[in-house]
Amino acid sequence: MGENMSKRLKLVTGSEAEMEERSFINPFSDWEQSLPVSSDPAEHSGGNEPFDADGKISEAFQKKVQSKIKDLLQQMEEGLKTADPHDFSTYTGWTGIALLYLQLYRASQEACHLQRALDYVKRTLRNLNGRRVTFLCGDAGPLAVAAVVHHHLQNQDESQECLTKLLQLQRSVLSPDSDVPDELLYGRAGFLYALLYVNREIGPDAVDQDTISKVVSVILESGKNLSKEEKKAERCPLLYEWHKKQYVGAAHGLAGIYYMLMQPGAQVHQDVLNELIRPSVDYVRHKKFRSGNYPSSLSNESDRLVHWCHGAPGVLHMLIMAHKVFGEEKYLREAVDCGDLIWQRGLLRKGYGLCHGSAGNGYAFLSLFHATQDKKHLYRACKFAEWCLDYGTHGCRIPDRPYSLFEGMAGAIHYLSDVIRPEASRFPAFEL
């Protein structure tokens, strides 16, 4: 370590050093509200680039992003030749790649992308093992995505067959004796997402409301039971844990579960939303650190992680949904505060992926843009995309599955394709 560097490290507090260890210092200028948008590209070097004179994302930026998508896709396809042939998951396996191609098809309507999605879907269906039930890590993801791909190809029999198999998974989800947890990655909320996803993509009757209501009821009962056990029923009527820890974030924790329960497609009764979910959301809100970040679990006092899976980037989505459902400004205000924190600490040394990388954090800005229509959030989303345009040059850690949707390159490609169509953007396998 150089002498100057060691001097500087002595000057910063332990927590600041920790932050620098986990994220890069954001090199971008922030959005300047009063800055006029220039039509002269030469004047854009220090301004609110990449917006054009009409305040839209410039054509030059769109072209740059599309060119990078093409380049990264080629790298990804090459890299996937050595990927685990048996990993069928959405999280790190073939279903995630199929989902990326579905996204590219949605953006371009090019039949070749739909065909690639089908190729990967066929690979996933040969590997299902029945051990897990979720969209991200279990059989529900491959079956749901396959149903949607076949639906687009008008293969209705194949689509229906996948839906039938998807619905058969509900047995272990609903069984009171099963050891299925409630969270998103491995639990009931992840199965609920799969049902809501096919209804959104295929049509509102692809899965009957009765099945959805049963899954919702089991999640609610489980949350009420743990809350009573822990004597928190008044403060937090719905409490959940995973591996004996009460996690807060989107992947394993309360924020992800509440977010799914508040989805319009879940059709949770307004009384239940008001009496059980709203106070539980408020309980999480009050766990916020002074920095604007959130702990990884209720017992954790350490302000370290700014990821979609743990920390403000996942909690932000819960707050935006609470604002939609309950109409109170405080939820949106606090989501905007999360955005400010992500802008400062969200360019992660862990990489560019969705779960714990810069692309996943960038989706927070796109969601804020949807909720507020404030250009500042779209600008910030574009800057995080610019970071991803320099993929691999920052010295980030290389993930175990470097080409996958949730850990690696496929996730960054998905994000880049959404940034240039921000109105239709959705965090994959999470936002509906």
C-alpha positions in Angstrom: 0.0 0.0 0.0 1.4 3.4 -1.0 2.3 5.9 1.8 -0.4 8.4 0.7 -3.0 5.7 0.7 -2.2 4.5 4.2 -2.3 8.1 5.5 -5.7 8.6 3.9 -7.0 5.4 5.4 -6.0 6.5 8.8 -8.0 9.6 8.4 -11.2 8.0 7.5 -13.4 6.2 10.1 -13.7 2.5 10.1 -17.2 2.6 8.5 -16.0 4.9 5.7 -13.1 2.6 5.0 -15.6 -0.3 4.9 -17.8 1.6 2.5 -14.9 2.3 0.2 -14.0 -1.4 0.4 -17.5 -2.4 -0.8 -18.2 0.3 -3.3 -16.4 2.7 -5.6 -16.5 6.4 -5.2 -19.2 7.6 -7.6 -17.2 9.4 -10.4 -20.3 11.0 -12.0 -21.7 14.5 -11.5 -25.2 14.4 -10.2 -28.3 15.7 -12.0 -28.5 19.5 -12.2 -32.1 20.6 -12.1 -31.4 24.1 -13.4 -29.1 23.1 -16.3 -30.6 23.7 -19.7 -30.4 20.7 -22.0 -28.3 21.6 -25.0 -28.9 20.4 -28.5 -25.1 20.7 -29.2 -23.4 17.4 -28.4 -20.1 19.3 -27.9 -21.6 21.2 -25.0 -22.7 18.0 -23.2 -19.5 17.0 -21.6 -20.3 18.4 -18.2 -24.1 18.7 -18.3 -27.0 16.4 -18.0 -25.8 14.0 -20.6 -27.2 11.7 -22.1 -30.4 13.7 -22.5 -31.1 15.5 -25.8 -32.7 18.9 -26.3 -36.2 17.4 -25.7 -35.1 15.9 -22.4 -35.2 12.4 -23.8 -32.4 9.9 -23.8 -30.3 10.8 -26.8 -30.0 8.7 -29.9 -26.2 8.6 -29.5 -26.5 7.1 -26.1 -29.1 4.6 -27.2 -26.8 3.5 -30.1 -23.9 3.2 -27.7 -25.9 1.0 -25.3 -27.3 -1.2 -28.2 -23.8 -1.7 -29.5 -22.6 -2.7 -26.0 -25.5 -5.1 -25.6 -24.5 -6.8 -28.9 -20.9 -7.1 -27.7 -21.8 -8.4 -24.3 -24.2 -10.9 -25.7 -21.5 -12.4 -27.8 -19.2 -12.6 -24.8 -22.0 -14.1 -22.7 -22.8 -16.8 -25.3 -19.1 -17.7 -25.6 -18.7 -17.9 -21.8 -21.9 -20.0 -21.3 -20.2 -22.8 -23.2 -18.4 -23.7 -20.0 -21.3 -23.0 -17.6 -22.9 -25.8 -15.4 -25.1 -27.8 -17.8 -27.4 -28.8 -15.0 -28.1 -25.4 -13.5 -31.7 -24.7 -14.6 -32.4 -21.8 -12.2 -33.4 -18.3 -13.0 -30.8 -17.0 -10.5 -27.6 -18.5 -12.0 -28.7 -20.9 -14.7 -30.4 -21.4 -18.1 -33.8 -20.0 -17.2 -32.2 -16.7 -16.4 -30.7 -16.6 -19.9 -34.1 -17.5 -21.4 -35.6 -14.6 -19.4 -33.0 -12.3 -20.9 -33.8 -13.3 -24.4 -37.5 -12.9 -23.7 -36.7 -9.3 -22.6 -34.7 -8.7 -25.8 -37.6 -10.1 -27.8 -40.0 -7.7 -26.0 -37.7 -4.8 -26.8 -37.1 -5.6 -30.5 -39.8 -8.1 -31.6 -37.0 -10.0 -33.4 -38.1 -13.6 -33.7 -34.5 -14.8 -33.3 -34.5 -13.7 -29.6 -37.7 -15.7 -29.0 -36.1 -18.7 -30.6 -33.0 -18.4 -28.4 -35.4 -18.2 -25.4 -37.0 -21.4 -26.5 -33.6 -23.1 -26.9 -32.7 -22.3 -23.3 -36.1 -23.2 -22.0 -35.8 -26.7 -23.5 -32.5 -27.1 -21.7 -34.1 -26.2 -18.4 -37.0 -28.5 -18.6 -34.7 -31.5 -19.0 -33.1 -30.7 -15.6 -35.9 -30.1 -13.2 -35.6 -31.9 -9.9 -38.7 -31.0 -7.8 -36.6 -30.0 -4.8 -37.4 -26.3 -4.8 -40.6 -24.3 -5.6 -39.5 -20.8 -6.4 -39.2 -18.7 -9.5 -35.5 -17.8 -8.8 -34.1 -21.0 -7.6 -36.7 -23.8 -8.1 -38.8 -25.5 -10.7 -41.4 -22.7 -10.8 -39.1 -20.4 -12.7 -38.4 -22.7 -15.6 -42.0 -23.9 -15.9 -43.4 -20.3 -15.8 -40.9 -19.0 -18.3 -41.4 -22.0 -20.6 -45.2 -21.4 -20.4 -44.7 -17.8 -21.5 -42.2 -18.6 -24.3 -44.6 -21.3 -25.7 -47.5 -18.8 -25.4 -45.6 -16.3 -27.5 -44.9 -19.0 -30.1 -48.6 -20.0 -30.0 -47.7 -23.5 -28.8 -50.8 -23.6 -26.6 -50.6 -27.3 -25.6 -47.0 -27.0 -24.5 -47.8 -23.8 -22.6 -50.7 -25.4 -20.8 -48.6 -28.4 -19.9 -46.0 -26.2 -18.2 -48.8 -24.4 -16.3 -50.3 -27.7 -15.1 -46.9 -28.7 -13.8 -46.4 -25.3 -12.2 -49.7 -25.6 -10.3 -48.7 -29.1 -9.1 -45.9 -27.5 -7.1 -48.5 -25.8 -4.8 -48.8 -29.0 -2.8 -45.6 -28.5 -0.9 -46.1 -24.7 -0.8 -49.5 -25.1 0.9 -48.7 -28.1 3.1 -48.5 -27.1 6.8 -45.9 -29.9 7.4 -43.5 -28.7 4.6 -40.2 -27.0 5.5 -40.7 -24.4 2.7 -39.7 -21.0 4.0 -41.6 -17.8 3.1 -39.0 -15.6 1.4 -38.4 -14.9 -2.3 -35.3 -16.9 -3.2 -36.3 -20.3 -1.8 -39.8 -19.8 -0.4 -43.5 -19.2 -0.8 -43.1 -15.6 -1.9 -41.0 -16.9 -4.8 -43.8 -19.3 -5.8 -46.3 -16.5 -5.5 -44.2 -14.4 -7.9 -44.3 -17.3 -10.5 -48.1 -17.4 -10.4 -48.4 -13.6 -10.7 -45.8 -13.6 -13.5 -47.7 -16.0 -15.8 -51.0 -14.1 -15.2 -49.3 -10.9 -16.3 -47.6 -12.4 -19.3 -50.3 -14.8 -20.5 -53.5 -13.4 -19.2 -55.3 -12.9 -15.9 -56.9 -16.4 -16.0 -53.7 -18.4 -16.7 -53.7 -19.2 -12.9 -57.0 -19.1 -11.1 -57.4 -16.5 -8.3 -58.3 -19.3 -5.8 -54.8 -20.8 -6.1 -53.2 -17.4 -5.6 -55.4 -16.7 -2.6 -54.4 -20.0 -0.9 -50.7 -19.2 -1.3 -51.2 -15.7 0.1 -53.2 -17.1 3.1 -50.4 -19.6 3.9 -47.8 -16.7 3.8 -50.0 -14.5 6.0 -50.6 -17.3 8.6 -46.9 -18.1 8.7 -46.1 -14.4 9.4 -48.7 -14.1 12.1 -47.6 -17.2 13.8 -43.9 -16.2 14.1 -44.9 -12.7 15.2 -46.9 -14.2 18.0 -44.1 -16.5 19.0 -41.7 -13.6 19.1 -44.2 -11.4 20.9 -44.1 -8.8 18.2 -47.8 -9.0 17.1 -48.6 -5.4 17.9 -45.5 -3.8 16.4 -44.9 -6.2 13.5 -48.0 -8.4 12.8 -46.2 -10.3 10.0 -42.7 -11.6 10.9 -40.6 -14.0 8.9 -37.3 -15.7 9.2 -34.9 -17.7 7.1 -32.3 -20.0 8.7 -33.2 -18.6 12.1 -32.5 -15.0 11.1 -35.1 -12.3 10.6 -33.7 -10.8 7.4 -34.9 -7.4 6.1 -33.9 -7.3 2.4 -35.6 -8.3 -0.8 -34.1 -11.8 -1.4 -34.5 -13.5 2.0 -36.3 -10.9 4.0 -39.4 -8.9 5.0 -39.1 -6.3 2.3 -39.4 -9.0 -0.5 -42.3 -10.8 1.2 -44.3 -7.6 1.9 -43.6 -6.4 -1.6 -45.1 -9.6 -3.1 -48.1 -9.4 -0.8 -48.8 -5.8 -1.9 -48.9 -6.7 -5.6 -52.3 -5.9 -7.1 -52.4 -9.4 -8.6 -52.2 -11.0 -5.1 -55.6 -9.4 -4.4 -55.0 -9.1 -0.7 -58.1 -7.6 1.0 -57.8 -4.0 2.0 -58.4 -4.7 5.7 -55.5 -7.2 5.7 -53.3 -4.6 3.9 -54.2 -2.0 6.5 -54.1 -4.1 9.6 -51.3 -6.6 9.0 -49.1 -5.3 6.1 -48.9 -1.6 6.7 -47.7 -1.8 10.4 -45.2 -4.4 9.3 -43.9 -2.2 6.6 -43.7 0.7 9.1 -41.8 -1.6 11.5 -39.1 -2.1 8.8 -39.0 1.6 8.0 -38.1 2.3 11.6 -35.1 0.1 11.4 -33.4 2.6 9.0 -29.8 3.7 9.8 -29.0 7.3 9.9 -27.2 7.0 6.5 -30.6 6.0 4.9 -29.5 2.3 4.6 -31.2 -0.7 6.2 -29.8 -3.6 8.2 -29.4 -7.0 6.6 -31.4 -8.6 9.5 -33.3 -7.2 12.5 -30.5 -8.2 14.9 -27.7 -6.7 12.8 -26.4 -3.2 13.6 -23.9 -3.0 10.8 -24.4 -0.5 8.0 -22.5 -2.3 5.2 -24.6 -3.8 2.4 -26.1 -1.7 -0.3 -27.5 -4.5 -2.5 -30.8 -5.5 -3.9 -30.6 -8.6 -1.8 -29.7 -6.8 1.5 -30.1 -3.1 2.1 -31.7 0.0 0.7 -32.0 -1.1 -2.9 -34.4 -3.9 -2.1 -36.3 -2.0 0.6 -36.8 0.9 -1.9 -39.2 -1.3 -4.0 -41.2 -2.2 -0.9 -41.6 1.5 -0.1 -42.6 2.4 -3.6 -45.3 -0.3 -3.5 -46.5 0.9 -0.1 -46.9 4.4 -1.6 -49.0 2.9 -4.4 -51.1 0.9 -2.1 -51.6 3.3 0.9 -51.1 6.6 -0.9 -49.0 8.2 1.8 -46.2 10.5 0.8 -43.8 9.3 3.5 -43.2 6.1 1.7 -42.2 7.8 -1.5 -40.1 10.3 0.4 -38.2 7.5 2.1 -37.8 5.6 -1.2 -36.2 8.8 -2.7 -33.9 8.9 0.4 -32.9 5.3 -0.5 -32.1 6.5 -4.0 -29.8 9.2 -2.7 -27.9 6.6 -0.7 -27.7 4.2 -3.7 -26.3 7.1 -5.8 -23.5 7.5 -3.2 -22.7 3.9 -2.4 -24.3 1.7 -5.1 -21.4 1.2 -7.6 -20.3 -2.1 -6.1 -17.0 -3.8 -6.1 -18.9 -7.1 -6.1 -19.6 -6.6 -9.8 -22.3 -5.6 -12.2 -25.1 -8.1 -11.5 -28.6 -7.8 -10.3 -28.5 -9.5 -6.8 -25.5 -7.7 -5.4 -24.2 -5.6 -8.2 -24.4 -2.2 -9.9 -27.1 -3.2 -12.4 -29.5 -4.3 -9.6 -28.9 -1.0 -7.9 -29.5 0.9 -11.1 -33.0 -0.6 -11.3 -33.8 1.3 -8.1 -33.5 4.5 -10.1 -35.7 3.2 -12.9 -38.4 2.3 -10.3 -38.1 5.8 -8.8 -38.5 7.3 -12.2 -41.7 5.3 -12.7 -43.1 6.4 -9.4 -42.1 10.1 -9.6 -41.5 10.9 -13.3 -38.6 13.0 -12.0 -35.8 13.1 -14.6 -33.1 13.0 -11.9 -33.8 9.3 -11.3 -33.6 8.5 -15.0 -30.4 10.5 -15.3 -28.9 8.4 -12.4 -30.1 5.2 -14.0 -28.3 6.2 -17.2 -25.1 6.9 -15.3 -25.2 3.5 -13.7 -25.7 2.1 -17.2 -22.6 4.1 -18.3 -20.7 2.3 -15.5 -21.9 -1.0 -17.0 -20.8 0.1 -20.5 -17.2 -0.2 -19.1 -18.0 -3.8 -18.0 -14.9 -5.5 -16.6 -12.6 -2.5 -16.5 -13.1 -1.4 -12.9 -11.4 -4.3 -11.1 -14.6 -5.8 -9.6 -14.7 -9.2 -8.1 -15.5 -11.9 -10.7 -18.7 -13.8 -9.6 -18.9 -17.6 -9.4 -21.3 -17.7 -12.3 -20.0 -14.7 -14.3 -22.5 -14.9 -17.3 -25.6 -15.5 -15.3 -28.7 -13.3 -14.8 -28.5 -12.6 -11.1 -24.7 -12.7 -10.6 -23.2 -11.6 -13.8 -23.2 -10.4 -17.4 -26.8 -11.4 -18.4 -28.1 -9.2 -15.6 -26.1 -6.2 -16.8 -27.4 -6.8 -20.4 -31.0 -6.9 -19.1 -30.5 -3.6 -17.3 -28.9 -1.9 -20.3 -31.8 -3.0 -22.5 -34.3 -1.5 -19.9 -32.5 1.8 -19.5 -33.1 2.7 -23.1 -36.8 1.8 -22.8 -37.4 3.1 -19.3 -41.2 3.3 -19.4 -41.4 -0.5 -19.8 -38.5 -1.4 -17.4 -38.9 -4.1 -14.8 -36.4 -5.7 -12.4 -36.5 -9.3 -13.7 -38.0 -12.1 -11.5 -39.1 -9.4 -9.0 -41.1 -6.4 -10.4 -44.4 -7.1 -12.1 
